[in-house]
Amino acid sequence: MPNPTNHDHKTLGNNTLGRRDFLSTAGSSLVAASICSQSLMADDSKSANRIPLGLDGHSLRGMKWKATRLIEFAAEQRLDAVLLNNLNYFESLETSHLRKLRDLAGQHEIAIYIGAGGICANAAKFSDKYGDAEALVAKAIEVASALGSPNVNVRIGSIDDRFLEGGIQPRIDEAVRVLKASKERAMDAGLTFGFENHAADLRSDELLELIEEIGTEVCGEMLDPGNGLWAMEDPMVHLEALVPHVVCNSLRDYMVWESEEGATFQWTAVGEGLMDVPSYVQTLAKANPGMPIFVESISNSARPIPFLTDEHWQGYPELAAADIVDFLKLVRRGHKIEIDKPEPGMDQKKFDQQHQQNEFLKSVEYLRKHAGAGLKAFPS
């Protein structure tokens, strides 16, 4: 049986990972938390039309788990893939350690996808832990090659970068420069870059221009609907604009509602917000067959989008009011949701860990039942 972490590279126009890369095997034991998912598996669990389902490690950020434990957790949940979206997840970047991780994932028929994190030294935040941006990308390409990841995900930073001197454009220019300088290295390794819309740093039109400038033969989109919402886009419209270029993704649901200064939003477990989840997932799957749907559950934190203030528009000097009409329709549809709090006397850290795991498991259950995700049937 082929190892799912061995990927044949294709151009982005046909960047598919065949279902053979994700064939499931029975017999893995489940942790107790996953047992409730058995009743939620759809009747078509063995259908060839099901979609690989994966864990984005950030879902369990409160656990502070490294790559080994995250792969083990994904195996316990009988998932098909794991996304480790920056190099800090790895206990070591030594080849011998990466080989062990790849072997561990292969034993459980789990594909590994990775990311490098921020690649713009002129962003509000940039880590030089691995050297300059080019050195970081080079190291990430080495890690991806060792692990069998088809992509290296990259990004600028956050919404804060839109309010730096010169706005977001100098950051876009720097990202283009770094990836063009790294283009040959990536293509030689048979990898593609997945450029992430991260923390509302970029809107879809900006992403499209960036991807095309770098070259669609080597750069696609790492799509995050929650961050699309934060950038004042309807995530479904955002998806339609970017889906031809999507090579990776991180999925969560969302709720947004009116506030005095514009809007407030919270991300939610999949199936508990405004997203048409089956439509979203099937659109992704049709555009890139074999690409896993990664759950990145982030919730229980309300964030403002103060679009009725002059200050907010300073970060969007070229954006017209007409460009946020679809977003405003979502705002009108949504309703306020409250923040969950621990019971008196409960440790906040422990509460956060339990809440994060529960949100992730709820999301996985919903996707298995309603969106045709997950290749591996639970044992009966």
Summary of the structure (lengths in Angstrom):
residues: 380
radius of gyration: 19.8
end to end distance: 23.3
largest distance: 58.9
contacts: 1329
relative contact order: 0.16
helix: 44%
strand: 15%
